[in-house]
Amino acid sequence: MKTVFLIGSSIISKYKNVEIENYNVINSGISGLMTSQLNMNNNYEYDYMIFYCGNNDLKKNIDKKQIVANIEKFIYEFKKKFPNTNIIILSILFSPKNHELNLIDKIK
């Protein structure tokens, strides 16, 4: 059976009962996670990793270049450790809340 690894902030953490036929889904999402808190402390080889993080950083006014640097570092380390894992990176959402907080220009 193939494995999908979900990692990221609340958008990911809310997917508690994800079922994909012929895949084992492991959810490692943490509500409130910041990109500076990303770490890979597990040794299991995954077929796919789905990643979403960065929105909480924007809400805390972390510089967007630092957010990108944190994500790049994590993805680089992950790929070095798991070279055969396919990585899917989800963009920060243009959500109604992000519109309210005037974060859309930073997201772009």
URBELLIN-V86326 format. One line per field, one symbol per residue. burial: b if it has 24 or more other C-alpha atoms within 12 Angstrom, else e. A space follows every 10 residues. Layout:
burial = ???
//
This chain:
burial = eeebbbbbbb bbbeeeeeee eeeebbbbbb ebbbbbbbbe eeeeebbbbb bbbbbbbbbe eeebeebbeb beebbeebee eeeeeebeee ebbeeeeeee eebeebbe
//
